[in-house]
Amino acid sequence: MSKAFTSEETPDEPVLGRPVQRAARGQERPMTPEGYKALVAERARLLGGRTHEEKHKLAVVAATLESVRVVEPPPKDGTVRFGSTVHLAWDDGRAQVVRLVGVDEAGGQNISVESPLARTLLELEEGDEFEFRRPGSAAVPAQLGQAAEAKRTMRRGGVTQTPGVASARLVRVE
């Protein structure tokens, strides 16, 4: 950068985390009622913010609130949908509990409904068994094309272990 375009008199603005992102016109992002309530509480907490960081966080929260659509909890019919809590039993003996939520709520046991695992689980039912191709696994052959995509297959009979592929069973859907 040329020295002509810099100023020694004004301090540089700090570069803060995530940029303010608004959804495209007509596009909404799904969110659970609990996630929405948490965002509203966060906005109330940040309203009196004085620092650049607090003002930036407030702008991010406000933009998020403008672009979300609250999705009511799914019916308790044993089918995996947005907002479902899913209990999994992996073939290696691990048990895992995940909840399918919006992108803005993901973290911990909450996984984004857009994640490969969540896309694999959607519409499965209690007792279903499935195979999950781990995204980015070095063991996934390149000729499969979309190595980063999850592959859903119903298990029938015995299963041969494939490197980069994990098998699991849906124990319970809440």
N, C-alpha and C positions, 0 to 999 in steps of 0.2 A: 504494500500500500504506500502511496506517495505521502511524503510528510505534509504536503499541502492539504490533505484531507483529514488530518488529525488535529486535536486540540489538546494543549497541555493545561488549559485553564479549567476545563470541565472534567470531572472524574468519569471514568468508564462506568456504565451501568452494569451491574452484575448480571450474568447469564443465569437465569433461574431454571429449575427443572423442566418439567413437561410444558410445552407451549399450550396456549389456550386453544382448544380444538372445539369447534362447533360442528354439529352434524350438517350435512348438505341439506339444502331446502327439501322438505318433505321426508327426510330420513330421520328415524328415531332409533334410539338404542334401548333395548329392554333392560328393566331393572326390577328387582324384587321390592315389595313394600318396605321391608326392613332396610334395604340399601338406600331407598329414597329418604326415609326418616333420618338415617345417619347423615346423609348429605345435607339435609335441611338444618340439622343440629350443627354440623360443621360450618355452614354458611353463617348461622347466627353467632357462632363463636368468633368467626373471623371478621365480622362487620366492623368492629372497632379497631381493626389492624392499622398499625402505623408504619411498619417496616415495609420495604419493597417486597420482601418474601411473603409477608402476610397478605399484601394487596394482590400479589400474583396468585397465591393460593385461592383467594376469594374469587378472582376472575375465572380460574379453572373450575371451581365448584359451581359458580353461577352459570358458566357456559354448559357444564354437564347437566345441571338441573333443567336448562332450557331444551336439551335435546334428548331427554329420556322419556320412556313410556313405561309406566308402572304396570307390571303384569301380575295379575292376581295369582295366588298359589294354585297349583294344579290339583285336580281331584285325586283322592287317595285310591286309585284303581290298580296300582301295581305297575303302571307304565311310566317310563322315564320321560319327563318333560322339563321345560324351563322351570326352575325353582325347586325341582325334586332333590331330595337327599337320597343318595344311593350308597348302599353297603355292598362292597365287593370282596370276594375271596379269590386272590390270585393263586395261580398254580404252584408258586413257590412257597405257599403257606402264609403269605402276608394277608392281613385284613386291612381294608382301606375304606374310609367314609369320605365321600365328596358331595358337594352341593353345586348344582348347575345354576350359575348366576350370570348377570351381565358383565361386559368387559370392565366396567368401572368399579365393580365390586370384587373382582377376582383377587385371591390371596389366601394363603393358608389352605384350609380344606375347601374353600370356595373356588371353583374353577370356571373360567369363562366358557359360556355356551359355544363360543367359536373355537375352542381348543380342540385338537384332534381327538382326545379322549372323550370329551363331551359329545362331539359329533358322532362318535362311535356308539355312545350309550343312548342317544336320543331314540325314542320309540321302542327300545328293548323292554322286556317285561321281567318281573321277578322270576328267578329260576333259569333265565336264558344264560347260555354260555357263549363267549365270544373270544375272538383273537384280536389282539391289538398290536399293530406294527408300530414300534417306537419311532417317532419322528427323528430324522437325522441319524438313525442307527447305521454304523459303518457296515453292519452285517446285511443290510438290505441291498439286493442286487440293483444296479443302476438301470437295467432294462425294465424294471417295474414302472419307470417313468416318474410317478409322483411319490417318491420315497418319504416325503414329509406328511403325506396323508395317512390317516388311520384306515385300516382295512377291517371291515366287519364281516365275519363269517360265522354262521351258526355251527357249533361243534356237533358232529355226529360220530358216535363211537370213539375209538382211540385216537389220540392226537400225537403226531410226531413233533417234537420240539424243534423249532427253527430259530437260529440265532437272530436276535433283533425282534422277535415276536413273543408276546406274552399272552397267556390264556387266563381268563377269569370267569367267574360266575356271579351274577347279580343275586345276592342273598336277600336283600330287602330294598324296597323303594318306598320312601315316605314323602 
